[in-house]
Amino acid sequence: MRDFSEIAKELRLSKNLTQSQLAERLWVKKSIISAYETDARPPSLDMLIKYAKEFHVSTDYLLGIESNKTINVNGLTDTQINTLNSLVNEFLKANKE
């Protein structure tokens, strides 16, 4: 099971953010981000929620409970959401072949 420190660092790097840049976005000091990523300090519930919102993932994903990422579809029409679902299903089908 992956832990928060590994997942947090992976998410930050996937967005090409430095620890300082992420700290600014989350309104904390860089040392806090560093402590999370080195597993020196666990995140508070408030910080888990901030991470989830910043990276558009669930708190279960951040805690390593769930392995699925989510896609934020707020503001999209039902037709657009259905199109995205179709694309995802096609990608999943292609990866199985």
C-alpha positions in Angstrom: 0.0 0.0 0.0 1.4 3.4 -1.0 1.6 6.1 1.7 0.7 9.8 1.6 4.3 10.9 1.3 4.9 9.0 -1.9 1.6 10.0 -3.4 2.0 13.7 -2.5 5.4 13.9 -4.1 4.2 12.1 -7.2 1.2 14.4 -7.6 3.4 17.5 -7.1 5.9 16.3 -9.7 3.2 15.4 -12.2 2.2 19.1 -12.2 5.9 20.2 -12.5 5.6 22.1 -9.2 8.4 22.8 -6.8 7.8 22.3 -3.1 7.8 26.1 -2.7 5.3 26.6 -5.5 2.9 24.0 -4.0 3.4 25.6 -0.5 2.3 28.9 -2.0 -0.8 27.4 -3.5 -1.8 25.6 -0.3 -0.9 28.6 2.0 1.7 26.8 4.0 5.5 26.9 4.4 7.8 24.9 2.1 9.0 23.0 5.2 5.5 21.6 5.7 5.4 20.2 2.1 8.9 18.7 2.7 7.8 17.1 5.9 4.8 15.5 4.2 7.0 14.1 1.3 9.6 12.7 3.6 7.0 11.1 5.9 8.3 13.2 8.8 4.8 14.6 9.5 1.3 13.3 8.6 -1.1 15.7 7.0 -4.1 17.1 8.9 -7.6 16.5 7.7 -7.7 20.1 6.5 -4.5 19.6 4.5 -5.8 16.3 3.0 -8.8 18.2 1.7 -6.6 21.0 0.3 -4.5 18.4 -1.6 -7.6 16.7 -2.9 -8.9 19.9 -4.3 -5.6 21.1 -5.7 -4.9 17.8 -7.5 -8.5 16.8 -8.2 -8.2 13.4 -6.5 -10.1 11.8 -3.6 -8.9 11.7 0.0 -9.0 7.9 -0.3 -6.5 8.2 -3.2 -4.3 10.4 -1.2 -4.3 7.9 1.7 -3.5 5.0 -0.5 -6.9 3.4 0.1 -8.1 3.7 -3.5 -5.9 3.5 -6.6 -8.2 5.3 -9.0 -7.8 9.0 -9.8 -10.8 11.1 -10.6 -11.5 13.6 -13.3 -13.2 16.9 -12.4 -16.3 17.2 -14.7 -17.9 20.2 -12.9 -19.3 22.6 -15.5 -19.5 20.0 -18.3 -22.7 19.0 -19.9 -24.1 15.5 -19.7 -23.1 15.0 -23.4 -19.5 16.0 -22.7 -19.4 13.7 -19.6 -20.7 10.8 -21.7 -18.1 11.5 -24.3 -15.3 11.5 -21.7 -16.6 8.2 -20.3 -16.6 6.7 -23.8 -13.0 7.8 -24.3 -11.9 6.4 -21.0 -13.5 3.1 -21.8 -11.8 3.0 -25.2 -8.4 3.6 -23.5 -9.0 0.9 -21.0 -10.0 -1.5 -23.7 -6.9 -0.7 -25.7 -4.7 -1.2 -22.7 -6.1 -4.7 -22.1 -5.3 -5.8 -25.7 
